């Protein structure tokens, strides 16, 4: 049975897989174009990033918001030394698939922490883990796997949030640039909401369901996300926050956040 520590990226135990397998497109997120399978020029011979401490300053903001949920180190462990000696498209194709399966495990493991639907959640975790061990991950239907666990995650969300008769339904809502400073969004359903560039300073997001919410450049300075449901490190990394932002216990404050907002 995994815990969420196992589902956190450990770059020191990975072959820099995301720095090779993924495509970069020159933009505000990446300073260069790079094809899938082409090593990033910032990697050294030991597959370590030479600019890891200054990625944002060097124009690689996209790298700082990416989270593989531990898929990179898992694939590196399975491959051993063979990947270094003979990289191939199979390994590159496997990373995004295993990443998505590990993301599901993140949600399911979090749901299990709430001590409800334990038998169903335990069985679902075992199934996703087994699928993740498939020899050829390209055969995995990730959409079907997501659908298979979605109702369990919904049931957990509804139980934890309780009935909210006065709360506006915001699932999938377009809240791009919305002014929601100090708003009471506690226990709200914000699944898949577009919160890009929204002002959520000092907002109450306790126990809000944020699965799939787009938090790019969302201003979370002073916001309280204690107990927020299904929030990921990638979402937090994409947002702006400060020392006053309160996060769920399983997540870390991004290094680019500071007192003035990151």
N, C-alpha and C positions, 0 to 999 in steps of 0.2 A: 504494500500500500504506500503510495508516494506521499510526501508532505510537500508543502509549497516551497520549502528550501531547495528541494531536489529540482524544482521547476524554474529556478532562477538561472540566468545566464552566468556561466563561469568561463570568461574569456581565456583565463590562464590554462584551462584544461581542454581548449579547442584548438584546432589547426587554423584558426582564422577563416573558418569555412564561409561565413557570411561575406567576408572581404574578397572572396574568390567566386563563390557560386552565384551571387546576386548581380543584377544589372544596376549600374549607376547612370543617371541622366543628368547632364549639367543643368543646374537649377539653383534655387536658393538653398536647397538641401545638400547638393553635391557640387564640388568645384570642377569635376571632370565627368566625361563620358566614359563608361566602362562596360564592356560586354559581359554577359554571364559566362563564367569559366575563366575569365581573365583576372589574374591576381591584381589587387589594388597596388599601385606603385608605392604606396606608403608602407607596405609590408616588408619586413626584413627577411633574411633567409630562414629564420626560425618561425615564420608565420606569425610574427608579433607586430602590432601597429606601432610605427615609430613616432606617430603624432597623437597618441591616444589621449594625452593630457591637454591637448590644445585643438581638438577636432573642430570645435565651433569656430575658433579663431582662424582656422585654415580653410573654412568653407565646407565642412563636412557635418553640418547639423543633423543630416539624415542618419548618420551613424549613431549619434547620441540618443536617438529616439527609438532605434530598432531593438527589439527584444526577441530572442529565439526561444524563450521559455525552457532553456536547457537542452534544446534539440541539437545545437552545435556540438557541445561536449559529449552528448550521447552518441552521435554519429562518429565523432572522432575516436571515442573509446572502442566502438565496434570495429572500426577500420584498422586500428592500431597503426603501425608504420606504413601499411600498404598504400594509404591515401597519399602520403607525402611522395611516395615513389611512383605512383601511377594514378594521378587524379583522373576522374572520368565523369561523363555526364550523368551516370546513375547516382553518384554521390550528390552532385549539384541538384538534381531533380528531387532527391529525397529530403533535402533540408526544408523547403517550404511546407511539404506534406507533414513531416514529423513535427514541425513547429506548430501547425494547426492542431494536431492531435494533443500536443503538450498544452496548448492553450485550453482545450477542452478539459484536460486533467486539472488544470489550474482552477477552473470554474467548479468542477465537480468536487474537488478536494475542499475548496472553500465552502461549498454547500454542505458538505458532510460535517464541517465544524459547527453547524447550527443544530446538530443532534436531531434532525428530522429526516424521515424517509431514508433511514440508514441502510436498510437492506437493498433498496432500489439503487441508491447512490453507490454503495459498495460494488454491486453487480455491474453498474455502468462503468465504474473506474476500471474494474478487472477487464471488461470488454475492450475499452479504449487502449489499455496497456497491451493487451494481446494483439490488437490491430497494429499498434506501433511496432511490434516485433515482426511484422510481415517482412519476409525477405525482399520482396520487390514492392516498395512503398508506392510506386507509380500505379499500382492496381487498386489502391485504396480510394474509395468514394468518400471524400471528406464531407461533402454536402449531406450525404446520408448519415454519416456519423454525427454531424451537428444536429440534424433533425431528430435523431434517436435520443439525444440527451436534452433537447430544448424544453420539453414539457416538464422534466424534473427540475430544471433550473427555474422555470416559470413558477412552479409550485413552491419552491424554496423562497423565491422572491416575494410571492404573495403572502406567505406565512410570516416572513421576517418583517415586511413592511406593514402588514395588517390592513384593515379596511381604511381607506382614506376618502370619505365621501366628499370632502371639500377641496381635494387636490385635483387640479386640472390634469387631464391625461396628456402626457408629453412624449409618449413613445414615438420615436422617429420624427420628432418635431424639428422644424427649421428655426433654430435659435441662433443663427449665424449673426455675430455682432450684437446680440441682445443685451440690453441693459438690465441686469439682474442683481445689481449690487445689494447685498444684505437680504436677498430674497429667502423666504422660508421654502426650501425645496426638500426638506427632510422627508424621507420615506416616499419620495416621488418616483414615478416610473419614467426614467430618462433613457430607456433602452434604445440604442441606435439614434439618439438625438444628435443633431448637428449644432455643436456649441463652439464652432470655430470663431476665435476672436471675441467671444462673449465676455462681458464683464460680470464675473461672479465673486468679486472681492467681498469678503466677510459673509458670503452666503452660507446658509445652513444646508448641508448636503448629507447630513447624518442618515445612514441606512437608505440612501437613495440607490436605486438600481441603475448602474451606469454601464451595463454590458454593451459593448459596441459603440458607445457614445464617442463622437469625434471631438477631442479636446485640444486640437491644435491651436496654439496661441491663446487658449482660454485663460483669462486672468483669475487665478485662484488665490491671490494674496489674501491671507487672513481667513480663508474659507475653512469650514469644518467638514471634513470628509470621514469623520470617525465612523467606522462600521459600514462605509459605503460598499454596496454589493457589486461583486464581479468587476472591480476596478483592477487594471493591470499596470505594471511598471511602464510599459510603452505609452499608455495614455497619460500618465503622470509626467513622463519625460517630455512629452509633446506640449505640455501646458506651461504656464508661467506661475510661479509661486514664490513664497518667501519663508522666513523662519516661523512665521505665525500660522502658516498653513498646517492644518492637522490632517494626517494621513492614516489609513488603516495600518494595523500593526505589521502586516506582511510586506509592506512597500517601503522603499527607501527614498529619502529626500534627494532629488537630483543634484549633482554637484554644480550645475549651472544656475541653480536657484540661489538667490542671495537676499539680503535685507531689502533691496530696492526692487526685487522681482526679477526672475530669470527668463 
